[in-house]
Every structure is written in structure tokens, then in C-alpha cells.
Amino acid sequence: MRKWGPLVAVCLGTFMLLLDVTIVIVALPDMAGSLHASLSDLQWVIDIYALALAALLLGAGAASDVTGRRRLYAAGTALFALASLACGLSTSPAMLIAMRGIQGVGAAAMFATTLSLLAAAYQGRDRGIALGVWGAVSGAAAAIGPVLGGVLTQSLDWRWIFFVNLPVSAAAIWLTLRSVTESRKQGDSRVDWAGTAAFAVFAGALTFAVVRADTVGWTSARTGAALAVAVLGLLAFVVIESRAAHPLLDLALLRRPSFAVVMLGALAFNATAFGVLPYTSIWLQTLLGLSPVRAGLAVLPLAVASFVVAAVGGRLLHGRSPRLVIGGGLVFIAAGALAQGTLDADSGWSGLAVGLVLAGVGVGLVSPALAGAALASVPPRNAGMASGAVNTFRQLGFALGVAVFGTVATSRMEHSLPGGPVAPHTAAHILAGGGASALRPRIADRALHSAFAAGLDGAALVAGALALLAGVAVLVFLRPAPAGKPPVREHERLATARR
């Protein structure tokens, strides 16, 4: 056990932090009822975690080089556990959102150190085994999140999706302190806190603007102010990174077409593959009457298809051009989203199956290939930076996807709902936030089914169009690695780069 203790410790933490990206999806209706949460509250419960993870990931990686990977991983896990406890004890939407944000801070500290810890603990064949197990755990965590969330919500209570993190965190910390050796980056290392803060302001303000725009209007002063803050945050980030001795992201890399298009693909991938799922879960439970467990199982085809394709495709597609794998995968995701955009008032959960399978095929192709494509598009000295950037853009894409597709869905619902005792604008937000039961005495049930289906269709069609555009961009602009360059084992190179 001593030999594989570091692997178990790292995998426990990785499983938890990635599980918490998706485990809340099927619990949203129960959260809304228990805490009297609005649609924007539910969006922030999902988004604030992904935003904190995206905004702090690069900075946390640099901090671990200075403070020590083992120390930061253990501290991040402890913070994650305390925040999970507070999430489970939350008595208001504001408290839950704030604690989810702190969870994301802990998760960033954990995620930024995982590969470096494994690289320091294992060599040769053992390192390959450890990184392979870590990759499998990473893929499984997000996939089973909705199912596990449904089981815990239905069997116990939605709060247990957070309480379950406590014993796992305790085990991870104990194993880390007992079996993991401390490691740091040799040489001069500094943390670009100014760049981290500027990026956080940009990402947070942009997401806030999109989430609130549907409520207060795109032309309102509040939306304009939030967008202005986002632009200023982005400009500050560019200025800081161009002058920093140890930047979070070398902006010169973005002038490389291959690297830039991989970042675009990562952003679009998480947004279009997963950004509509929270609203799909609300539809399944509040309109179709499925239990949390059945709602989780209804979206399982995506997880199963992605797991099978990733496992089989890893062998069959080894050595294939990342341009074709990633571009083709995004096209599959586009086809899946478009297939899901055909619901009507009479549709049931089975109407999603084909689209979820197609999207799952795309996820299974894209997810394993992104890191390798990013690494192949930069010099070896920038490998750690490239891998951190991919994960940052993926999480930012998820956060923005949830916000954008929520706005699209509620707008379509508003235009589909009839006028009556409840104004369509108000009714659309109540409906999208899981409040169908409150509307049924005043709006015909079939009208609610029709409006929610229209909202999901609109969001899915926009997601499909964005995935298709990103796929075409990858197919056109992503260039193969230089001829004669040896094949890259991406996890090996990524882990070694952060030592």
C-alpha cells in the first residue's frame, strides 16, 4: 500500500473535485425548493465553482512550485472539505453560492498539484501506470456525477452531495501526509497574483453580465457596467502578462494558430457538451416527473458513450492527427446537440437518447486529445503552462455555457408562454428555475411542457451551432506537429514539466 499510497491520495482528491462539477445537476430542483432559490441562484451554484477553478488554476500551479506541492494539495483538500460541510449546512442561496466559491478555491489548489505529485512519486513504468489510473479516474468522475447526485438526493437529501466529501477528504489528507513526499520546483519561482486577480475579475464579471442580462436586460446599465468591468479585467490581464517576469500565460503562445484554436476548442467543448445539461435535468424532474435517480440515469447515455469511445478510441486512434480527432469530436457534439433540439410538448426522456449518445461519442474523442494537442503546439518549456491553460479554458467554457444557454432557454420559454395571470417573463424564470408546480394552477400543463421544450430546443440549437463552428475552426487551423517530431505521451510530458 505504501508504494501506491500517493496515487490513491491524489486520485481521491481528483475524483472529488471533478465530481463536484456535475454532481449538483440533478439536485437543482430540490435545492430550489429547499432554499427558495431563483434561476439565477441555481446558475451561480454551478458557475461559481467552475469559475473559481478556472480563475485560480494557473496561479495555484505557480504557488505550488513555491510553497510545495504536498503542502498545497493537503491545504486545498482541507479547505474543500470545510467548504463542502458549509455547503451542506447552507440556509440560503447566498450562503450556498459563497461556499461553492470557496470549494472552487480548494479544488484549484488540489487540481493544480495532482500531476506534479505523481511525477515526483513515480518513475518509469510505475509513472505510466499511475498517470493512466489518474486519467481514468478523471474521466469517470464527471461522468457519474449526475447518477451519484441522484442517488444521494433521492435516498438521503441534496445536502449529502456535499457531506459525502468529508470522509473522502479526510482519507485523502491522511494518505497525503503519510505517504506523499514534499516537492518544489527548482530555481526562481514567483506567483503572478496580479495576473490571477485580473483574470478572475474578467471571468467573473463576464459571467455575471450574462447571467443577469436575461433578468435586467442586455441594454440595462447593470449589464453594461458588468461588461465594462469584464473588458477592463481582460485589458489589465493582457498588460500584466505582457510585463510579468513569470506570467501565468505567455501571450506569445496565442499568436500560434494551433495553440489558439486548441484553446477555442477547449472553451467550446465544455460549454456545448455540458452547458445545457442543468436545464435538461430540471425538465426531466419538474415537467416529466422523473425522480433524481431516474433523471441521472436518463443522461447516462452520454457518459457511457464517452467512456467506451475514450477507452476503445485511445487504441484505435493512437497516432491520428489531433486536428481530425478534436475537430471530428466537436462535430459529433454538434450533431448530438442538434438532435436534442427536437423536443415538443409530447416528448419524453427517450427523445434525448440519440443526441446524448452522439454527444458522448464526441466527448470521448475530444477529452483525451485536448491536452496532447495543446502540448504539441508549444515549445517543451511551456508544457506546464499549456496544460494549465487547457483546463482553465475548459472550466471557463462550462461556466459561460451554463450562463449563455440559460439565457437562451428562458428567452425562448418567455416567447412560448401565453399571456395570463403570470407575466411570460416572470413565468419563464420560475419555470426554468424548477417552479413548474407553482405555475400549474395558473397556466395549462401542456403550455408549460411546450414552453420548456421550446427553451431546451433553443439552447440545444445554439450549442450545436457553436460546437460546429469550433469543430470547423479546429479542422481548418490546427496544424500537425513538425515532421519527425517523436510522439508525445501527453500525461508524461505534462507531469514532468511541472516538476
Phi, psi and omega per residue, in radians:
M1 nan -0.572 -3.117
R2 -1.047 -0.669 -3.119
K3 -1.084 -0.776 -3.049
W4 -1.724 0.147 3.093
G5 -0.997 -0.817 3.104
P6 -1.035 -0.669 3.129
L7 -1.117 -0.788 3.136
V8 -1.105 -0.751 -3.136
A9 -1.058 -0.806 -3.128
V10 -1.182 -0.725 -3.114
C11 -1.192 -0.607 3.080
L12 -1.055 -0.824 3.135
G13 -1.158 -0.744 3.125
T14 -1.069 -0.766 3.136
F15 -1.034 -0.814 -3.118
M16 -1.080 -0.879 -3.006
L17 -1.188 -0.602 3.095
L18 -1.383 -0.561 3.062
L19 -1.038 -0.670 -3.063
D20 -1.291 -0.132 3.007
V21 -1.209 -0.685 -3.011
T22 -2.001 -0.226 -3.030
I23 -1.142 -0.424 -3.092
V24 -1.354 -0.226 -2.969
I25 -1.006 -0.869 -3.073
V26 -1.397 -0.189 3.126
A27 -1.559 -0.068 -3.049
L28 -1.012 -0.809 3.122
P29 -1.046 -0.706 3.120
D30 -1.166 -0.679 3.071
M31 -1.074 -0.775 -3.113
A32 -1.050 -0.752 -3.139
G33 -1.227 -0.699 -3.080
S34 -1.266 -0.692 -3.051
L35 -1.834 0.018 -3.081
H36 0.976 0.850 -3.079
A37 -1.510 2.544 3.079
S38 -1.542 3.077 3.092
L39 -1.045 -0.808 -3.128
S40 -1.128 -0.573 3.052
D41 -1.058 -0.812 -3.128
L42 -1.117 -0.682 3.105
Q43 -1.074 -0.711 -3.128
W44 -1.256 -0.522 3.069
V45 -1.025 -0.663 3.107
I46 -1.389 -0.830 -2.941
D47 -1.264 -0.644 -3.020
I48 -1.126 -0.584 3.110
Y49 -1.165 -0.863 3.139
A50 -1.124 -0.637 3.140
L51 -1.161 -0.786 3.119
A52 -1.077 -0.719 3.120
L53 -1.098 -0.780 -3.124
A54 -1.192 -0.756 -3.031
A55 -1.219 -0.546 -2.998
L56 -1.844 -0.082 -3.007
L57 -1.087 -0.846 -3.128
L58 -1.152 -0.727 3.116
G59 -1.146 -0.655 3.126
A60 -1.157 -0.625 3.092
G61 -1.098 -0.732 3.098
A62 -1.177 -0.677 3.132
A63 -1.112 -0.642 -3.140
S64 -1.155 -0.533 3.092
D65 -1.123 -0.519 -3.092
V66 -1.572 -0.857 -3.015
T67 -1.482 -0.396 -3.051
G68 1.962 2.291 -3.062
R69 -1.174 -0.788 -3.119
R70 -1.059 -0.789 -3.125
R71 -1.101 -0.788 -3.117
L72 -1.204 -0.655 3.118
Y73 -1.093 -0.809 -3.140
A74 -1.132 -0.744 3.128
A75 -1.131 -0.727 3.109
G76 -1.104 -0.687 3.123
T77 -1.152 -0.705 3.103
A78 -1.110 -0.755 3.106
L79 -1.111 -0.725 3.112
F80 -1.038 -0.755 -3.118
A81 -1.136 -0.792 3.141
L82 -1.108 -0.718 3.108
A83 -1.153 -0.639 3.095
S84 -1.090 -0.745 3.087
L85 -1.049 -0.784 3.136
A86 -1.143 -0.629 3.071
C87 -1.047 -0.801 -3.124
G88 -1.155 -0.453 -3.133
L89 -1.668 0.069 -3.044
S90 -1.052 2.454 3.134
T91 -1.980 0.014 3.140
S92 -2.666 2.754 3.078
P93 -1.025 -0.686 -3.112
A94 -1.085 -0.732 3.126
M95 -1.134 -0.744 -3.139
L96 -1.107 -0.761 -3.138
I97 -1.102 -0.783 -3.134
A98 -1.078 -0.757 -3.119
M99 -1.226 -0.564 3.054
R100 -1.128 -0.627 3.075
G101 -1.098 -0.739 3.110
I102 -1.170 -0.642 3.009
Q103 -0.948 -0.774 -3.131
G104 -1.117 -0.593 3.076
V105 -1.105 -0.835 3.093
G106 -1.068 -0.711 -3.139
A107 -1.109 -0.661 3.110
A108 -1.096 -0.741 3.109
A109 -1.094 -0.642 3.136
M110 -1.253 -0.893 -3.011
F111 -1.129 -0.605 -3.086
A112 -1.212 -0.304 -3.048
T113 -1.877 -0.174 -2.956
T114 -1.043 -0.905 -3.078
L115 -1.186 -0.620 3.118
S116 -1.130 -0.687 3.108
L117 -1.105 -0.731 3.128
L118 -1.186 -0.668 3.131
A119 -1.119 -0.626 3.133
A120 -1.326 -0.460 -3.050
A121 -1.531 -0.451 -3.010
Y122 -2.288 2.656 3.102
Q123 -2.328 2.759 3.011
G124 1.013 -2.344 -3.070
R125 -1.097 -0.649 3.128
D126 -1.079 -0.633 3.118
R127 -1.147 -0.731 3.108
G128 -1.049 -0.741 3.106
I129 -1.101 -0.818 -3.101
A130 -1.071 -0.775 -3.128
L131 -1.208 -0.567 3.068
G132 -1.149 -0.749 3.094
V133 -1.117 -0.756 3.111
W134 -1.030 -0.744 3.126
G135 -1.111 -0.702 3.126
A136 -1.148 -0.734 3.118
V137 -1.115 -0.706 3.134
S138 -1.070 -0.749 3.141
G139 -1.215 -0.646 -3.091
A140 -1.253 -0.582 -3.020
A141 -1.038 -0.970 -3.116
A142 -1.133 -0.555 -3.075
A143 -1.204 -0.717 -3.067
I144 -1.588 -0.039 -3.119
G145 -0.910 -0.916 -3.128
P146 -1.068 -0.648 -3.131
V147 -1.208 -0.844 3.129
L148 -1.104 -0.696 3.084
G149 -1.059 -0.694 3.105
G150 -1.134 -0.740 3.136
V151 -1.091 -0.836 -3.112
L152 -1.157 -0.725 -3.120
T153 -1.136 -0.755 -3.091
Q154 -1.335 -0.687 -3.072
S155 -1.380 -0.624 -3.076
L156 -2.102 -1.475 -3.111
D157 -2.997 2.750 -3.120
W158 -1.037 -0.465 -3.125
R159 -1.113 -0.416 -3.108
W160 -1.283 -0.239 3.033
I161 -1.176 -0.329 3.054
F162 -1.727 -0.693 -3.133
F163 -1.082 -0.519 -3.111
V164 -1.119 -0.354 3.122
N165 -1.229 -0.376 -3.012
L166 -1.147 -0.923 3.120
P167 -1.150 -0.586 3.117
V168 -1.162 -0.729 3.104
S169 -1.098 -0.751 3.137
A170 -1.051 -0.753 3.127
A171 -1.137 -0.715 -3.129
A172 -1.126 -0.754 3.140
I173 -1.140 -0.784 -3.139
W174 -1.039 -0.808 3.129
L175 -1.151 -0.664 3.141
T176 -1.087 -0.852 -3.125
L177 -1.181 -0.492 -3.066
R178 -1.515 -0.591 -2.940
S179 -2.162 -0.198 -3.071
V180 -1.727 2.291 3.110
T181 -1.551 2.445 -3.139
E182 -1.159 2.538 3.093
S183 -2.566 2.610 3.102
R184 -2.434 2.840 3.042
K185 -1.388 2.328 3.134
Q186 -1.358 2.552 3.105
G187 1.663 -3.013 -3.080
D188 -1.305 2.116 3.113
S189 -2.343 2.371 3.095
R190 -2.373 2.759 -3.138
V191 -1.809 2.211 3.135
D192 -1.481 1.323 -3.101
W193 -1.172 -0.603 3.136
A194 -1.112 -0.768 3.091
G195 -1.129 -0.685 3.098
T196 -1.055 -0.795 -3.138
A197 -1.122 -0.734 -3.129
A198 -1.118 -0.731 3.128
F199 -1.151 -0.678 3.119
A200 -1.097 -0.711 3.109
V201 -1.106 -0.785 3.125
F202 -1.038 -0.918 -3.075
A203 -1.144 -0.750 -3.109
G204 -1.170 -0.773 -3.126
A205 -1.168 -0.683 3.124
L206 -1.119 -0.798 3.127
T207 -1.141 -0.714 3.102
F208 -1.032 -0.751 -3.134
A209 -1.065 -0.766 -3.100
V210 -1.207 -0.730 -3.129
V211 -1.115 -0.734 -3.058
R212 -1.468 -0.305 -3.027
A213 -1.063 -0.655 -3.094
D214 -1.222 -0.409 3.132
T215 -1.512 -0.826 -3.055
V216 -1.748 -0.166 3.122
G217 1.732 2.479 -3.125
W218 -1.173 -0.418 -3.112
T219 -1.702 0.093 -3.112
S220 -1.267 2.785 3.137
A221 -1.107 -0.636 -3.114
R222 -1.170 -0.711 3.092
T223 -1.141 -0.777 3.122
G224 -1.060 -0.702 -3.140
A225 -1.152 -0.729 3.130
A226 -1.120 -0.733 3.113
L227 -1.150 -0.638 3.103
A228 -1.122 -0.720 3.098
V229 -1.103 -0.695 3.113
A230 -1.075 -0.764 3.134
V231 -1.112 -0.750 3.120
L232 -1.120 -0.687 3.092
G233 -1.087 -0.718 3.129
L234 -1.162 -0.760 3.117
L235 -1.084 -0.724 3.113
A236 -1.100 -0.700 3.123
F237 -1.081 -0.760 3.139
V238 -1.090 -0.793 -3.129
V239 -1.114 -0.790 -3.104
I240 -1.119 -0.800 -3.090
E241 -1.188 -0.546 3.132
S242 -1.251 -0.324 -3.105
R243 -1.930 -0.208 -3.030
A244 -1.264 2.456 3.075
A245 -1.249 -0.568 3.118
H246 -2.247 1.311 -3.046
P247 -1.224 2.666 3.007
L248 -1.137 -0.709 -3.119
L249 -2.407 2.075 3.069
D250 -1.231 1.919 -3.045
L251 -1.103 -0.353 3.100
A252 -1.110 -0.454 3.125
L253 -1.121 -0.548 -3.127
L254 -1.241 -0.228 3.049
R255 -1.442 -0.112 3.031
R256 -1.492 2.007 -3.080
P257 -0.950 -0.697 -3.094
S258 -1.131 -0.781 3.141
F259 -1.146 -0.773 -3.121
A260 -1.069 -0.721 -3.096
V261 -1.296 -0.504 3.029
V262 -1.143 -0.708 3.085
M263 -1.109 -0.716 3.070
L264 -1.071 -0.751 3.120
G265 -1.102 -0.701 3.121
A266 -1.126 -0.745 3.112
L267 -1.067 -0.857 -3.108
A268 -1.206 -0.583 -3.093
F269 -1.029 -1.023 -3.094
N270 -1.186 -0.568 3.133
A271 -1.149 -0.882 -3.004
T272 -1.423 -0.508 -3.129
A273 -1.378 -0.558 -2.987
F274 -2.179 -0.191 -3.015
G275 -1.208 -0.389 -3.135
V276 -1.599 -0.291 -3.027
L277 -1.014 -0.667 3.106
P278 -1.005 -0.680 -3.120
Y279 -1.335 -0.552 3.033
T280 -1.081 -0.744 3.128
S281 -1.105 -0.726 3.106
I282 -1.102 -0.723 3.089
W283 -1.070 -0.807 -3.112
L284 -1.052 -0.663 -3.049
Q285 -1.564 -0.757 -3.016
T286 -1.576 -0.388 3.104
L287 -1.794 -0.776 -3.119
L288 -1.565 -0.222 3.077
G289 1.343 0.350 3.110
L290 -1.276 2.600 3.046
S291 -1.278 2.864 3.099
P292 -0.981 -0.681 3.136
V293 -1.147 -0.811 -3.134
R294 -1.162 -0.578 3.079
A295 -1.143 -0.691 3.076
G296 -1.130 -0.709 3.133
L297 -1.203 -0.501 -3.121
A298 -1.133 -0.521 3.128
V299 -1.714 0.113 -3.133
L300 -1.113 -0.524 3.113
P301 -0.922 -0.604 3.109
L302 -1.107 -0.815 -3.113
A303 -1.142 -0.760 -3.115
V304 -1.125 -0.812 -3.128
A305 -1.089 -0.720 -3.125
S306 -1.169 -0.675 3.141
F307 -1.143 -0.798 -3.115
V308 -1.126 -0.803 -3.110
V309 -1.144 -0.722 3.132
A310 -1.111 -0.697 -3.116
A311 -1.239 -0.817 -3.103
V312 -1.347 -0.744 -3.093
G313 -1.160 -0.484 3.125
G314 -1.009 -0.615 3.119
R315 -1.487 -0.780 -3.056
L316 -1.239 -0.546 -3.053
L317 -1.780 0.158 3.136
H318 -1.055 2.217 -3.131
G319 1.570 -0.152 3.100
R320 -1.254 2.735 -3.129
S321 -1.119 2.241 3.053
P322 -1.014 -0.493 3.107
R323 -1.015 -0.768 -3.123
L324 -1.320 -0.679 -3.099
V325 -1.193 -0.870 -3.111
I326 -1.252 -0.821 3.120
G327 -1.061 -0.787 3.107
G328 -1.131 -0.666 3.109
G329 -1.097 -0.723 3.096
L330 -1.138 -0.583 3.074
V331 -1.163 -0.685 3.058
F332 -1.083 -0.736 3.106
I333 -1.090 -0.705 3.085
A334 -1.055 -0.793 3.130
A335 -1.090 -0.696 3.120
G336 -1.131 -0.746 3.120
A337 -1.132 -0.747 3.126
L338 -1.121 -0.634 3.103
A339 -1.175 -0.523 3.106
Q340 -1.371 -0.234 -3.109
G341 -1.565 0.636 -3.111
T342 -2.189 0.453 -3.096
L343 -1.389 2.721 3.009
D344 -2.473 -2.998 -3.049
A345 -1.099 -0.403 -3.092
D346 -1.726 0.016 -3.066
S347 -1.244 2.552 3.020
G348 -1.998 -3.032 -3.097
W349 -1.077 -0.498 -3.118
S350 -1.144 -0.337 3.103
G351 -1.157 -0.232 3.130
L352 -1.610 -0.305 -2.883
A353 -1.001 -0.898 -3.087
V354 -1.072 -0.793 3.138
G355 -1.104 -0.682 3.125
L356 -1.159 -0.669 3.113
V357 -1.133 -0.793 3.123
L358 -1.070 -0.767 3.111
A359 -1.115 -0.671 3.113
G360 -1.091 -0.676 3.060
V361 -1.032 -0.787 3.122
G362 -1.097 -0.743 3.119
V363 -1.075 -0.740 3.134
G364 -1.118 -0.489 3.091
L365 -1.412 -0.801 -2.986
V366 -1.329 -0.814 -2.981
S367 -0.971 -0.857 -3.130
P368 -1.232 -0.370 -3.013
A369 -1.579 -0.334 -3.016
L370 -1.103 -0.824 -3.081
A371 -1.085 -0.785 3.132
G372 -1.082 -0.681 3.131
A373 -1.169 -0.689 3.107
A374 -1.127 -0.752 -3.129
L375 -1.148 -0.659 -3.129
A376 -1.243 -0.291 -3.065
S377 -1.670 0.043 -3.121
V378 -2.284 2.823 3.036
P379 -1.114 2.687 -3.117
P380 -0.951 -0.581 -3.102
R381 -1.166 -0.321 -3.134
N382 -1.783 0.263 -3.061
A383 -1.075 -0.802 3.142
G384 -1.091 -0.717 3.116
M385 -1.103 -0.731 -3.120
A386 -1.143 -0.741 -3.124
S387 -1.175 -0.680 3.081
G388 -1.140 -0.658 3.134
A389 -1.139 -0.690 3.111
V390 -1.040 -0.838 -3.138
N391 -1.149 -0.622 3.097
T392 -1.105 -0.836 -3.127
F393 -1.172 -0.566 3.099
R394 -1.120 -0.837 -3.120
Q395 -1.190 -0.653 3.076
L396 -1.117 -0.674 3.095
G397 -1.076 -0.718 3.122
F398 -1.094 -0.817 -3.125
A399 -1.061 -0.817 -3.140
L400 -1.186 -0.624 3.124
G401 -1.081 -0.799 3.113
V402 -1.033 -0.728 -3.126
A403 -1.199 -0.852 -3.075
V404 -1.149 -0.821 -3.077
F405 -1.248 -0.463 3.011
G406 -1.143 -0.709 3.091
T407 -1.119 -0.758 3.117
V408 -1.102 -0.791 -3.087
A409 -1.096 -0.833 -3.107
T410 -1.170 -0.587 3.102
S411 -1.111 -0.765 3.102
R412 -1.153 -0.672 3.093
M413 -1.082 -0.752 -3.133
E414 -1.026 -0.731 -3.124
H415 -1.313 -0.302 -3.119
S416 -1.655 -0.353 -3.100
L417 -1.382 2.501 3.124
P418 -1.354 2.691 3.014
G419 -1.219 2.713 -3.101
G420 2.941 -2.603 -3.092
P421 -1.044 -0.520 3.130
V422 -1.995 2.221 3.130
A423 -1.032 2.421 -3.105
P424 -0.944 -0.666 -3.126
H425 -1.097 -0.803 3.128
T426 -1.166 -0.779 -3.113
A427 -1.078 -0.658 -3.128
A428 -1.102 -0.717 -3.140
H429 -1.229 -0.639 3.082
I430 -1.150 -0.756 -3.120
L431 -1.121 -0.845 -3.121
A432 -1.156 -0.455 3.138
G433 -1.507 0.152 3.086
G434 1.620 0.269 -3.079
G435 -1.761 0.580 -3.122
A436 -1.021 -0.658 -3.105
S437 -1.110 -0.566 3.122
A438 -1.268 -0.415 -3.107
L439 -1.567 -0.373 -3.009
R440 -1.040 -0.606 3.103
P441 -1.150 -0.338 -3.043
R442 -2.017 -0.264 3.130
I443 -2.295 2.380 -3.110
A444 -1.004 2.455 -3.078
D445 -1.054 -0.691 -3.135
R446 -1.124 -0.632 3.105
A447 -1.129 -0.643 3.096
L448 -1.165 -0.762 3.095
H449 -1.044 -0.790 -3.101
S450 -1.124 -0.734 -3.109
A451 -1.168 -0.763 -3.118
F452 -1.171 -0.686 3.094
A453 -1.082 -0.712 3.110
A454 -1.102 -0.694 3.117
G455 -1.116 -0.782 3.102
L456 -1.120 -0.690 3.108
D457 -1.051 -0.803 -3.131
G458 -1.078 -0.785 3.136
A459 -1.123 -0.733 -3.121
A460 -1.160 -0.669 -3.135
L461 -1.182 -0.674 3.075
V462 -1.153 -0.749 3.103
A463 -1.045 -0.752 3.132
G464 -1.096 -0.728 3.130
A465 -1.125 -0.730 3.140
L466 -1.157 -0.723 3.115
A467 -1.113 -0.690 3.130
L468 -1.132 -0.764 3.115
L469 -1.093 -0.735 3.120
A470 -1.143 -0.702 3.112
G471 -1.081 -0.757 3.106
V472 -1.116 -0.715 3.123
A473 -1.065 -0.728 3.114
V474 -1.132 -0.774 -3.127
L475 -1.097 -0.544 -3.088
V476 -1.515 -0.733 -2.932
F477 -1.812 -0.348 -3.120
L478 -1.321 2.157 -3.092
R479 -1.810 2.577 3.110
P480 -1.198 2.789 3.079
A481 -1.094 2.688 -3.136
P482 -0.953 2.521 -3.135
A483 -1.020 2.443 3.109
G484 1.506 -0.127 3.123
K485 -1.269 2.284 -3.101
P486 -1.145 2.611 -3.136
P487 -1.073 2.535 -3.090
V488 -1.743 2.220 2.934
R489 -1.579 1.723 -2.860
E490 -1.034 -0.720 -3.120
H491 -1.171 -0.634 3.106
E492 -1.098 -0.851 -3.081
R493 -1.175 -0.674 -3.140
L494 -1.121 -0.782 -3.117
A495 -1.162 -0.752 -3.124
T496 -1.118 -0.619 -3.091
A497 -1.120 -0.453 -3.092
R498 -1.696 0.107 -3.129
R499 -1.242 nan nan
